[in-house]
Amino acid sequence: MKIDVLGQTELRLSHFDDDGLDIELANEELRYSAIAMFVSSIARCTFAVLDHYAMRMEISTENIVIHLTWSFIENPTCLKQIEMKIYWPEVPDSRLSSVERASHKCILSTTVKECIDIETHVLNFKEKT
């Protein structure tokens, strides 16, 4: 799996089927923090659900890219919202809403959704980098 740390509150995950873990920082000031790891785990869990869904639809997950951003609240400082955009070019238009519903079945998302608003969008085109 490849994780690109794009900013203090922004990640992109791809190559989910690759062995190993490749973490790349957009610049030397960035770190793969504990919060970034937590957000990455939600994306990886969501991918596992989508991979299972893809087997039933008989479509590839090879080109899935998940782009995440998040925000905080103060007093106490904690995550307020996570926005997850799932780029999956192989998904037909007729299946976008069902895939989006399926993406909410990740056990980590289900566990934290009472505390954090996780907004998910499924897009059937490649992410523009």
N, CA, C and O atoms as CSV, one atom per row, in Angstrom:
chain,resi,resn,atom,element,x,y,z
A,1,MET,N,N,0.846,-1.163,0.000
A,1,MET,CA,C,0.000,0.000,0.000
A,1,MET,C,C,0.897,1.233,0.000
A,1,MET,O,O,1.968,1.245,0.608
A,2,LYS,N,N,0.442,2.251,-0.685
A,2,LYS,CA,C,1.190,3.505,-0.730
A,2,LYS,C,C,0.382,4.590,-0.030
A,2,LYS,O,O,-0.813,4.748,-0.277
A,3,ILE,N,N,1.046,5.329,0.842
A,3,ILE,CA,C,0.431,6.456,1.532
A,3,ILE,C,C,1.243,7.699,1.200
A,3,ILE,O,O,2.438,7.771,1.484
A,4,ASP,N,N,0.581,8.668,0.600
A,4,ASP,CA,C,1.203,9.964,0.319
A,4,ASP,C,C,0.692,10.952,1.356
A,4,ASP,O,O,-0.509,11.213,1.427
A,5,VAL,N,N,1.595,11.502,2.160
A,5,VAL,CA,C,1.246,12.541,3.126
A,5,VAL,C,C,1.364,13.858,2.367
A,5,VAL,O,O,2.464,14.327,2.077
A,6,LEU,N,N,0.204,14.451,2.050
A,6,LEU,CA,C,0.157,15.639,1.200
A,6,LEU,C,C,0.168,16.934,1.991
A,6,LEU,O,O,0.534,17.980,1.457
A,7,GLY,N,N,-0.223,16.880,3.245
A,7,GLY,CA,C,-0.274,18.058,4.102
A,7,GLY,C,C,-0.504,17.630,5.533
A,7,GLY,O,O,-0.596,16.435,5.817
A,8,GLN,N,N,-0.599,18.595,6.445
A,8,GLN,CA,C,-0.805,18.280,7.866
A,8,GLN,C,C,-2.115,17.528,8.104
A,8,GLN,O,O,-2.229,16.753,9.053
A,9,THR,N,N,-3.100,17.763,7.237
A,9,THR,CA,C,-4.414,17.121,7.397
A,9,THR,C,C,-4.898,16.535,6.073
A,9,THR,O,O,-6.081,16.615,5.743
A,10,GLU,N,N,-3.972,15.946,5.319
A,10,GLU,CA,C,-4.342,15.427,4.000
A,10,GLU,C,C,-3.463,14.238,3.612
A,10,GLU,O,O,-2.236,14.301,3.691
A,11,LEU,N,N,-4.119,13.152,3.191
A,11,LEU,CA,C,-3.445,11.923,2.766
A,11,LEU,C,C,-4.077,11.398,1.484
A,11,LEU,O,O,-5.221,11.713,1.155
A,12,ARG,N,N,-3.299,10.589,0.769
A,12,ARG,CA,C,-3.826,9.824,-0.371
A,12,ARG,C,C,-3.288,8.404,-0.245
A,12,ARG,O,O,-2.083,8.201,-0.101
A,13,LEU,N,N,-4.192,7.418,-0.299
A,13,LEU,CA,C,-3.813,6.012,-0.230
A,13,LEU,C,C,-4.105,5.348,-1.561
A,13,LEU,O,O,-5.137,5.606,-2.181
A,14,SER,N,N,-3.193,4.492,-1.997
A,14,SER,CA,C,-3.356,3.788,-3.274
A,14,SER,C,C,-2.554,2.490,-3.233
A,14,SER,O,O,-1.918,2.176,-2.227
A,15,HIS,N,N,-2.590,1.744,-4.327
A,15,HIS,CA,C,-1.843,0.490,-4.452
A,15,HIS,C,C,-2.097,-0.436,-3.259
A,15,HIS,O,O,-1.163,-0.951,-2.644
A,16,PHE,N,N,-3.370,-0.633,-2.951
A,16,PHE,CA,C,-3.761,-1.415,-1.773
A,16,PHE,C,C,-3.303,-2.867,-1.851
A,16,PHE,O,O,-3.073,-3.499,-0.820
A,17,ASP,N,N,-3.171,-3.398,-3.058
A,17,ASP,CA,C,-2.800,-4.806,-3.204
A,17,ASP,C,C,-1.294,-5.046,-3.177
A,17,ASP,O,O,-0.855,-6.196,-3.160
A,18,ASP,N,N,-0.503,-3.985,-3.172
A,18,ASP,CA,C,0.951,-4.141,-3.117
A,18,ASP,C,C,1.379,-4.632,-1.739
A,18,ASP,O,O,0.825,-4.220,-0.720
A,19,ASP,N,N,2.363,-5.509,-1.722
A,19,ASP,CA,C,2.933,-5.943,-0.452
A,19,ASP,C,C,3.746,-4.787,0.122
A,19,ASP,O,O,4.312,-3.985,-0.621
A,20,GLY,N,N,3.797,-4.712,1.408
A,20,GLY,CA,C,4.598,-3.681,2.057
A,20,GLY,C,C,3.830,-2.381,2.219
A,20,GLY,O,O,2.661,-2.270,1.849
A,21,LEU,N,N,4.521,-1.407,2.782
A,21,LEU,CA,C,3.954,-0.101,3.054
A,21,LEU,C,C,4.947,0.960,2.608
A,21,LEU,O,O,6.072,1.018,3.103
A,22,ASP,N,N,4.522,1.795,1.671
A,22,ASP,CA,C,5.360,2.862,1.135
A,22,ASP,C,C,4.752,4.191,1.563
A,22,ASP,O,O,3.666,4.548,1.106
A,23,ILE,N,N,5.439,4.929,2.436
A,23,ILE,CA,C,4.954,6.229,2.905
A,23,ILE,C,C,5.847,7.305,2.320
A,23,ILE,O,O,7.061,7.300,2.523
A,24,GLU,N,N,5.227,8.240,1.582
A,24,GLU,CA,C,5.965,9.345,0.981
A,24,GLU,C,C,5.442,10.665,1.522
A,24,GLU,O,O,4.233,10.876,1.618
A,25,LEU,N,N,6.361,11.546,1.872
A,25,LEU,CA,C,6.022,12.864,2.402
A,25,LEU,C,C,6.166,13.897,1.293
A,25,LEU,O,O,7.161,13.899,0.567
A,26,ALA,N,N,5.176,14.776,1.161
A,26,ALA,CA,C,5.208,15.799,0.112
A,26,ALA,C,C,6.346,16.790,0.345
A,26,ALA,O,O,6.869,17.364,-0.610
A,27,ASN,N,N,6.731,16.997,1.596
A,27,ASN,CA,C,7.893,17.838,1.894
A,27,ASN,C,C,8.488,17.399,3.227
A,27,ASN,O,O,7.873,16.633,3.968
A,28,GLU,N,N,9.663,17.878,3.519
A,28,GLU,CA,C,10.406,17.406,4.694
A,28,GLU,C,C,9.824,17.888,6.018
A,28,GLU,O,O,10.213,17.389,7.074
A,29,GLU,N,N,8.909,18.839,5.986
A,29,GLU,CA,C,8.288,19.326,7.217
A,29,GLU,C,C,7.151,18.419,7.692
A,29,GLU,O,O,6.712,18.523,8.838
A,30,LEU,N,N,6.685,17.553,6.836
A,30,LEU,CA,C,5.564,16.679,7.172
A,30,LEU,C,C,6.036,15.413,7.863
A,30,LEU,O,O,7.172,14.976,7.683
A,31,ARG,N,N,5.143,14.829,8.659
A,31,ARG,CA,C,5.393,13.560,9.334
A,31,ARG,C,C,4.161,12.689,9.175
A,31,ARG,O,O,3.051,13.190,8.997
A,32,TYR,N,N,4.366,11.379,9.241
A,32,TYR,CA,C,3.250,10.444,9.268
A,32,TYR,C,C,2.889,10.279,10.736
A,32,TYR,O,O,3.414,9.402,11.421
A,33,SER,N,N,1.992,11.127,11.208
A,33,SER,CA,C,1.652,11.229,12.626
A,33,SER,C,C,0.677,10.136,13.055
A,33,SER,O,O,0.163,9.378,12.232
A,34,ALA,N,N,0.439,10.074,14.349
A,34,ALA,CA,C,-0.533,9.119,14.892
A,34,ALA,C,C,-1.930,9.388,14.335
A,34,ALA,O,O,-2.669,8.448,14.041
A,35,ILE,N,N,-2.296,10.657,14.188
A,35,ILE,CA,C,-3.605,10.997,13.621
A,35,ILE,C,C,-3.668,10.540,12.169
A,35,ILE,O,O,-4.681,9.984,11.744
A,36,ALA,N,N,-2.603,10.765,11.403
A,36,ALA,CA,C,-2.566,10.312,10.008
A,36,ALA,C,C,-2.689,8.788,9.949
A,36,ALA,O,O,-3.346,8.251,9.058
A,37,MET,N,N,-2.064,8.103,10.886
A,37,MET,CA,C,-2.154,6.644,10.930
A,37,MET,C,C,-3.586,6.202,11.234
A,37,MET,O,O,-4.082,5.244,10.641
A,38,PHE,N,N,-4.242,6.896,12.150
A,38,PHE,CA,C,-5.629,6.591,12.494
A,38,PHE,C,C,-6.542,6.784,11.277
A,38,PHE,O,O,-7.365,5.920,10.972
A,39,VAL,N,N,-6.397,7.911,10.590
A,39,VAL,CA,C,-7.210,8.199,9.419
A,39,VAL,C,C,-6.908,7.178,8.309
A,39,VAL,O,O,-7.823,6.723,7.623
A,40,SER,N,N,-5.645,6.826,8.136
A,40,SER,CA,C,-5.258,5.803,7.147
A,40,SER,C,C,-5.930,4.471,7.438
A,40,SER,O,O,-6.346,3.763,6.521
A,41,SER,N,N,-6.035,4.131,8.728
A,41,SER,CA,C,-6.642,2.847,9.080
A,41,SER,C,C,-8.118,2.816,8.710
A,41,SER,O,O,-8.633,1.761,8.339
A,42,ILE,N,N,-8.803,3.939,8.803
A,42,ILE,CA,C,-10.203,3.996,8.374
A,42,ILE,C,C,-10.291,3.784,6.862
A,42,ILE,O,O,-11.174,3.071,6.387
A,43,ALA,N,N,-9.378,4.400,6.105
A,43,ALA,CA,C,-9.364,4.207,4.652
A,43,ALA,C,C,-9.050,2.757,4.294
A,43,ALA,O,O,-9.673,2.194,3.393
A,44,ARG,N,N,-8.102,2.154,4.983
A,44,ARG,CA,C,-7.736,0.762,4.691
A,44,ARG,C,C,-8.882,-0.193,5.022
A,44,ARG,O,O,-9.125,-1.156,4.294
A,45,CYS,N,N,-9.574,0.074,6.104
A,45,CYS,CA,C,-10.740,-0.719,6.481
A,45,CYS,C,C,-11.839,-0.563,5.431
A,45,CYS,O,O,-12.483,-1.543,5.057
A,46,THR,N,N,-12.053,0.654,4.959
A,46,THR,CA,C,-13.056,0.906,3.920
A,46,THR,C,C,-12.678,0.159,2.648
A,46,THR,O,O,-13.540,-0.423,1.990
A,47,PHE,N,N,-11.395,0.171,2.299
A,47,PHE,CA,C,-10.963,-0.577,1.121
A,47,PHE,C,C,-11.290,-2.061,1.262
A,47,PHE,O,O,-11.725,-2.685,0.294
A,48,ALA,N,N,-11.094,-2.632,2.433
A,48,ALA,CA,C,-11.388,-4.056,2.638
A,48,ALA,C,C,-12.858,-4.353,2.341
A,48,ALA,O,O,-13.177,-5.381,1.743
A,49,VAL,N,N,-13.744,-3.459,2.756
A,49,VAL,CA,C,-15.174,-3.626,2.464
A,49,VAL,C,C,-15.411,-3.533,0.961
A,49,VAL,O,O,-16.140,-4.346,0.392
A,50,LEU,N,N,-14.797,-2.546,0.321
A,50,LEU,CA,C,-14.982,-2.363,-1.119
A,50,LEU,C,C,-14.388,-3.517,-1.920
A,50,LEU,O,O,-14.929,-3.890,-2.962
A,51,ASP,N,N,-13.293,-4.078,-1.450
A,51,ASP,CA,C,-12.678,-5.217,-2.121
A,51,ASP,C,C,-13.636,-6.409,-2.122
A,51,ASP,O,O,-13.775,-7.112,-3.122
A,52,HIS,N,N,-14.281,-6.615,-1.000
A,52,HIS,CA,C,-15.278,-7.690,-0.913
A,52,HIS,C,C,-16.453,-7.397,-1.858
A,52,HIS,O,O,-16.934,-8.293,-2.552
A,53,TYR,N,N,-16.900,-6.166,-1.878
A,53,TYR,CA,C,-17.994,-5.745,-2.749
A,53,TYR,C,C,-17.599,-5.942,-4.218
A,53,TYR,O,O,-18.414,-6.383,-5.028
A,54,ALA,N,N,-16.365,-5.619,-4.552
A,54,ALA,CA,C,-15.868,-5.734,-5.934
A,54,ALA,C,C,-15.880,-7.177,-6.416
A,54,ALA,O,O,-16.160,-7.441,-7.585
A,55,MET,N,N,-15.577,-8.107,-5.526
A,55,MET,CA,C,-15.613,-9.522,-5.915
A,55,MET,C,C,-17.015,-9.920,-6.351
A,55,MET,O,O,-17.185,-10.658,-7.322
A,56,ARG,N,N,-18.020,-9.426,-5.628
A,56,ARG,CA,C,-19.409,-9.736,-5.992
A,56,ARG,C,C,-19.810,-9.055,-7.304
A,56,ARG,O,O,-20.592,-9.613,-8.074
A,57,MET,N,N,-19.283,-7.856,-7.565
A,57,MET,CA,C,-19.599,-7.131,-8.805
A,57,MET,C,C,-18.697,-7.553,-9.956
A,57,MET,O,O,-18.941,-7.194,-11.108
A,58,GLU,N,N,-17.652,-8.317,-9.641
A,58,GLU,CA,C,-16.660,-8.758,-10.616
A,58,GLU,C,C,-15.987,-7.579,-11.334
A,58,GLU,O,O,-15.896,-7.541,-12.561
A,59,ILE,N,N,-15.518,-6.614,-10.518
A,59,ILE,CA,C,-14.737,-5.503,-11.058
A,59,ILE,C,C,-13.437,-5.371,-10.275
A,59,ILE,O,O,-13.331,-5.827,-9.136
A,60,SER,N,N,-12.468,-4.750,-10.895
A,60,SER,CA,C,-11.143,-4.604,-10.311
A,60,SER,C,C,-11.104,-3.481,-9.265
A,60,SER,O,O,-11.819,-2.485,-9.371
A,61,THR,N,N,-10.256,-3.672,-8.261
A,61,THR,CA,C,-9.994,-2.622,-7.276
A,61,THR,C,C,-8.597,-2.018,-7.478
A,61,THR,O,O,-8.147,-1.193,-6.682
A,62,GLU,N,N,-7.932,-2.432,-8.534
A,62,GLU,CA,C,-6.544,-2.040,-8.770
A,62,GLU,C,C,-6.350,-0.519,-8.813
A,62,GLU,O,O,-5.317,-0.016,-8.370
A,63,ASN,N,N,-7.328,0.208,-9.338
A,63,ASN,CA,C,-7.167,1.658,-9.525
A,63,ASN,C,C,-7.816,2.500,-8.438
A,63,ASN,O,O,-7.918,3.718,-8.583
A,64,ILE,N,N,-8.256,1.873,-7.348
A,64,ILE,CA,C,-8.867,2.660,-6.267
A,64,ILE,C,C,-7.803,3.552,-5.627
A,64,ILE,O,O,-6.704,3.106,-5.295
A,65,VAL,N,N,-8.167,4.822,-5.466
A,65,VAL,CA,C,-7.366,5.791,-4.726
A,65,VAL,C,C,-8.304,6.431,-3.711
A,65,VAL,O,O,-9.410,6.847,-4.058
A,66,ILE,N,N,-7.865,6.508,-2.461
A,66,ILE,CA,C,-8.674,7.139,-1.419
A,66,ILE,C,C,-7.940,8.382,-0.939
A,66,ILE,O,O,-6.805,8.317,-0.466
A,67,HIS,N,N,-8.621,9.514,-1.074
A,67,HIS,CA,C,-8.065,10.812,-0.689
A,67,HIS,C,C,-8.786,11.264,0.574
A,67,HIS,O,O,-10.016,11.291,0.610
A,68,LEU,N,N,-8.029,11.619,1.607
A,68,LEU,CA,C,-8.613,11.981,2.896
A,68,LEU,C,C,-8.146,13.354,3.358
A,68,LEU,O,O,-6.981,13.722,3.213
A,69,THR,N,N,-9.086,14.093,3.916
A,69,THR,CA,C,-8.762,15.332,4.623
A,69,THR,C,C,-9.518,15.291,5.950
A,69,THR,O,O,-10.526,14.595,6.071
A,70,TRP,N,N,-9.038,16.024,6.930
A,70,TRP,CA,C,-9.707,16.042,8.217
A,70,TRP,C,C,-9.518,17.382,8.885
A,70,TRP,O,O,-8.631,18.160,8.534
A,71,SER,N,N,-10.393,17.637,9.880
A,71,SER,CA,C,-10.329,18.882,10.642
A,71,SER,C,C,-10.497,18.576,12.124
A,71,SER,O,O,-10.941,17.496,12.512
A,72,PHE,N,N,-10.131,19.558,12.937
A,72,PHE,CA,C,-10.143,19.401,14.386
A,72,PHE,C,C,-11.104,20.392,15.032
A,72,PHE,O,O,-11.491,21.391,14.427
A,73,ILE,N,N,-11.479,20.095,16.274
A,73,ILE,CA,C,-12.142,21.058,17.140
A,73,ILE,C,C,-11.263,21.240,18.368
A,73,ILE,O,O,-10.373,20.429,18.624
A,74,GLU,N,N,-11.508,22.295,19.120
A,74,GLU,CA,C,-10.712,22.605,20.312
A,74,GLU,C,C,-11.510,22.321,21.579
A,74,GLU,O,O,-12.733,22.187,21.545
A,75,ASN,N,N,-10.800,22.234,22.687
A,75,ASN,CA,C,-11.370,22.124,24.042
A,75,ASN,C,C,-12.355,20.992,24.216
A,75,ASN,O,O,-13.544,21.282,24.343
A,76,PRO,N,N,-11.984,19.767,24.232
A,76,PRO,CA,C,-10.621,19.276,24.020
A,76,PRO,C,C,-10.342,19.125,22.528
A,76,PRO,O,O,-11.263,18.984,21.723
A,77,THR,N,N,-9.073,19.156,22.176
A,77,THR,CA,C,-8.694,18.971,20.777
A,77,THR,C,C,-8.980,17.532,20.376
A,77,THR,O,O,-8.487,16.586,20.990
A,78,CYS,N,N,-9.788,17.391,19.331
A,78,CYS,CA,C,-10.086,16.069,18.799
A,78,CYS,C,C,-10.536,16.225,17.342
A,78,CYS,O,O,-10.796,17.332,16.870
A,79,LEU,N,N,-10.618,15.108,16.658
A,79,LEU,CA,C,-11.068,15.148,15.277
A,79,LEU,C,C,-12.525,15.566,15.218
A,79,LEU,O,O,-13.353,15.089,15.994
A,80,LYS,N,N,-12.829,16.462,14.288
A,80,LYS,CA,C,-14.199,16.909,14.081
A,80,LYS,C,C,-14.827,16.196,12.895
A,80,LYS,O,O,-15.957,15.714,12.968
A,81,GLN,N,N,-14.074,16.135,11.798
A,81,GLN,CA,C,-14.619,15.567,10.568
A,81,GLN,C,C,-13.502,14.955,9.739
A,81,GLN,O,O,-12.370,15.439,9.735
A,82,ILE,N,N,-13.843,13.885,9.041
A,82,ILE,CA,C,-12.969,13.264,8.054
A,82,ILE,C,C,-13.743,13.245,6.748
A,82,ILE,O,O,-14.880,12.777,6.700
A,83,GLU,N,N,-13.127,13.751,5.691
A,83,GLU,CA,C,-13.740,13.644,4.371
A,83,GLU,C,C,-12.932,12.635,3.570
A,83,GLU,O,O,-11.716,12.769,3.433
A,84,MET,N,N,-13.607,11.636,3.049
A,84,MET,CA,C,-12.968,10.565,2.294
A,84,MET,C,C,-13.548,10.565,0.885
A,84,MET,O,O,-14.754,10.400,0.700
A,85,LYS,N,N,-12.686,10.749,-0.098
A,85,LYS,CA,C,-13.099,10.642,-1.496
A,85,LYS,C,C,-12.479,9.373,-2.059
A,85,LYS,O,O,-11.259,9.202,-2.053
A,86,ILE,N,N,-13.333,8.495,-2.541
A,86,ILE,CA,C,-12.889,7.219,-3.087
A,86,ILE,C,C,-12.979,7.308,-4.599
A,86,ILE,O,O,-14.069,7.391,-5.164
A,87,TYR,N,N,-11.832,7.291,-5.243
A,87,TYR,CA,C,-11.779,7.320,-6.710
A,87,TYR,C,C,-11.684,5.880,-7.192
A,87,TYR,O,O,-10.706,5.182,-6.924
A,88,TRP,N,N,-12.722,5.445,-7.911
A,88,TRP,CA,C,-12.794,4.062,-8.385
A,88,TRP,C,C,-13.327,4.086,-9.810
A,88,TRP,O,O,-14.533,3.962,-10.024
A,89,PRO,N,N,-12.433,4.245,-10.791
A,89,PRO,CA,C,-12.855,4.425,-12.190
A,89,PRO,C,C,-13.710,3.293,-12.750
A,89,PRO,O,O,-14.513,3.519,-13.655
A,90,GLU,N,N,-13.550,2.086,-12.229
A,90,GLU,CA,C,-14.267,0.936,-12.788
A,90,GLU,C,C,-15.737,0.843,-12.370
A,90,GLU,O,O,-16.483,0.044,-12.936
A,91,VAL,N,N,-16.160,1.632,-11.405
A,91,VAL,CA,C,-17.543,1.539,-10.922
A,91,VAL,C,C,-18.488,2.212,-11.918
A,91,VAL,O,O,-18.314,3.385,-12.248
A,92,PRO,N,N,-19.493,1.464,-12.397
A,92,PRO,CA,C,-20.469,2.070,-13.297
A,92,PRO,C,C,-21.347,3.082,-12.548
A,92,PRO,O,O,-21.562,2.962,-11.342
A,93,ASP,N,N,-21.845,4.076,-13.284
A,93,ASP,CA,C,-22.716,5.092,-12.681
A,93,ASP,C,C,-23.865,4.473,-11.899
A,93,ASP,O,O,-24.235,4.972,-10.836
A,94,SER,N,N,-24.421,3.411,-12.410
A,94,SER,CA,C,-25.582,2.778,-11.783
A,94,SER,C,C,-25.267,2.175,-10.415
A,94,SER,O,O,-26.185,1.861,-9.658
A,95,ARG,N,N,-23.983,2.008,-10.085
A,95,ARG,CA,C,-23.592,1.376,-8.811
A,95,ARG,C,C,-22.992,2.365,-7.810
A,95,ARG,O,O,-22.655,1.972,-6.693
A,96,LEU,N,N,-22.852,3.629,-8.183
A,96,LEU,CA,C,-22.191,4.589,-7.284
A,96,LEU,C,C,-22.876,4.682,-5.921
A,96,LEU,O,O,-22.196,4.644,-4.895
A,97,SER,N,N,-24.182,4.801,-5.884
A,97,SER,CA,C,-24.856,4.953,-4.590
A,97,SER,C,C,-24.749,3.684,-3.745
A,97,SER,O,O,-24.613,3.773,-2.525
A,98,SER,N,N,-24.807,2.515,-4.365
A,98,SER,CA,C,-24.679,1.277,-3.581
A,98,SER,C,C,-23.255,1.109,-3.059
A,98,SER,O,O,-23.061,0.604,-1.953
A,99,VAL,N,N,-22.262,1.522,-3.836
A,99,VAL,CA,C,-20.882,1.454,-3.363
A,99,VAL,C,C,-20.679,2.436,-2.211
A,99,VAL,O,O,-19.985,2.129,-1.242
A,100,GLU,N,N,-21.285,3.614,-2.322
A,100,GLU,CA,C,-21.161,4.581,-1.239
A,100,GLU,C,C,-21.801,4.035,0.046
A,100,GLU,O,O,-21.238,4.197,1.128
A,101,ARG,N,N,-22.951,3.402,-0.061
A,101,ARG,CA,C,-23.577,2.773,1.111
A,101,ARG,C,C,-22.655,1.685,1.685
A,101,ARG,O,O,-22.474,1.597,2.900
A,102,ALA,N,N,-22.086,0.876,0.818
A,102,ALA,CA,C,-21.189,-0.192,1.269
A,102,ALA,C,C,-19.964,0.376,1.979
A,102,ALA,O,O,-19.471,-0.214,2.941
A,103,SER,N,N,-19.473,1.520,1.507
A,103,SER,CA,C,-18.263,2.107,2.099
A,103,SER,C,C,-18.467,2.482,3.571
A,103,SER,O,O,-17.495,2.605,4.316
A,104,HIS,N,N,-19.698,2.660,3.984
A,104,HIS,CA,C,-19.990,3.007,5.374
A,104,HIS,C,C,-20.048,1.779,6.278
A,104,HIS,O,O,-20.344,1.909,7.466
A,105,LYS,N,N,-19.773,0.601,5.748
A,105,LYS,CA,C,-19.839,-0.633,6.517
A,105,LYS,C,C,-18.511,-0.992,7.184
A,105,LYS,O,O,-18.420,-2.012,7.867
A,106,CYS,N,N,-17.508,-0.186,6.996
A,106,CYS,CA,C,-16.219,-0.411,7.659
A,106,CYS,C,C,-16.421,-0.390,9.170
A,106,CYS,O,O,-17.051,0.526,9.698
A,107,ILE,N,N,-15.897,-1.382,9.861
A,107,ILE,CA,C,-16.104,-1.484,11.312
A,107,ILE,C,C,-15.484,-0.300,12.062
A,107,ILE,O,O,-16.011,0.113,13.096
A,108,LEU,N,N,-14.389,0.245,11.564
A,108,LEU,CA,C,-13.787,1.404,12.234
A,108,LEU,C,C,-14.672,2.635,12.078
A,108,LEU,O,O,-14.859,3.389,13.033
A,109,SER,N,N,-15.215,2.845,10.887
A,109,SER,CA,C,-16.125,3.976,10.669
A,109,SER,C,C,-17.356,3.837,11.552
A,109,SER,O,O,-17.806,4.802,12.169
A,110,THR,N,N,-17.886,2.641,11.604
A,110,THR,CA,C,-19.068,2.387,12.424
A,110,THR,C,C,-18.772,2.663,13.890
A,110,THR,O,O,-19.618,3.202,14.604
A,111,THR,N,N,-17.586,2.299,14.339
A,111,THR,CA,C,-17.200,2.485,15.741
A,111,THR,C,C,-17.101,3.961,16.106
A,111,THR,O,O,-17.534,4.353,17.189
A,112,VAL,N,N,-16.545,4.782,15.232
A,112,VAL,CA,C,-16.303,6.185,15.585
A,112,VAL,C,C,-17.370,7.152,15.091
A,112,VAL,O,O,-17.309,8.336,15.422
A,113,LYS,N,N,-18.336,6.697,14.320
A,113,LYS,CA,C,-19.258,7.650,13.698
A,113,LYS,C,C,-20.115,8.415,14.696
A,113,LYS,O,O,-20.684,9.448,14.342
A,114,GLU,N,N,-20.222,7.947,15.910
A,114,GLU,CA,C,-20.952,8.702,16.918
A,114,GLU,C,C,-20.141,9.917,17.384
A,114,GLU,O,O,-20.702,10.865,17.934
A,115,CYS,N,N,-18.831,9.887,17.166
A,115,CYS,CA,C,-17.950,10.955,17.638
A,115,CYS,C,C,-17.408,11.831,16.519
A,115,CYS,O,O,-17.165,13.021,16.716
A,116,ILE,N,N,-17.216,11.236,15.334
A,116,ILE,CA,C,-16.595,11.932,14.208
A,116,ILE,C,C,-17.513,11.827,13.010
A,116,ILE,O,O,-18.027,10.748,12.715
A,117,ASP,N,N,-17.725,12.925,12.321
A,117,ASP,CA,C,-18.502,12.912,11.091
A,117,ASP,C,C,-17.581,12.502,9.948
A,117,ASP,O,O,-16.673,13.251,9.587
A,118,ILE,N,N,-17.805,11.317,9.374
A,118,ILE,CA,C,-17.006,10.839,8.246
A,118,ILE,C,C,-17.849,10.977,7.000
A,118,ILE,O,O,-18.824,10.247,6.815
A,119,GLU,N,N,-17.474,11.913,6.146
A,119,GLU,CA,C,-18.205,12.186,4.912
A,119,GLU,C,C,-17.487,11.480,3.771
A,119,GLU,O,O,-16.292,11.694,3.563
A,120,THR,N,N,-18.204,10.640,3.029
A,120,THR,CA,C,-17.597,9.828,1.982
A,120,THR,C,C,-18.246,10.114,0.643
A,120,THR,O,O,-19.468,10.231,0.547
A,121,HIS,N,N,-17.422,10.228,-0.395
A,121,HIS,CA,C,-17.894,10.416,-1.765
A,121,HIS,C,C,-17.218,9.374,-2.639
A,121,HIS,O,O,-16.002,9.201,-2.552
A,122,VAL,N,N,-17.972,8.676,-3.478
A,122,VAL,CA,C,-17.399,7.705,-4.402
A,122,VAL,C,C,-17.481,8.296,-5.797
A,122,VAL,O,O,-18.549,8.717,-6.243
A,123,LEU,N,N,-16.342,8.325,-6.487
A,123,LEU,CA,C,-16.242,8.944,-7.807
A,123,LEU,C,C,-15.698,7.924,-8.790
A,123,LEU,O,O,-14.695,7.269,-8.509
A,124,ASN,N,N,-16.342,7.782,-9.930
A,124,ASN,CA,C,-15.900,6.754,-10.878
A,124,ASN,C,C,-15.021,7.336,-11.977
A,124,ASN,O,O,-15.265,7.134,-13.166
A,125,PHE,N,N,-13.992,8.066,-11.547
A,125,PHE,CA,C,-12.954,8.531,-12.450
A,125,PHE,C,C,-11.655,8.601,-11.668
A,125,PHE,O,O,-11.657,8.546,-10.438
A,126,LYS,N,N,-10.563,8.721,-12.375
A,126,LYS,CA,C,-9.262,8.757,-11.713
A,126,LYS,C,C,-9.038,10.112,-11.051
A,126,LYS,O,O,-9.463,11.149,-11.560
A,127,GLU,N,N,-8.362,10.079,-9.906
A,127,GLU,CA,C,-8.027,11.305,-9.216
A,127,GLU,C,C,-7.035,12.086,-10.058
A,127,GLU,O,O,-6.122,11.513,-10.652
A,128,LYS,N,N,-7.219,13.390,-10.105
A,128,LYS,CA,C,-6.273,14.262,-10.812
A,128,LYS,C,C,-5.191,14.656,-9.831
A,128,LYS,O,O,-5.462,15.293,-8.812
A,129,THR,N,N,-3.953,14.272,-10.144
A,129,THR,CA,C,-2.846,14.567,-9.225
A,129,THR,C,C,-2.039,15.740,-9.712
A,129,THR,O,O,-1.067,16.132,-9.066
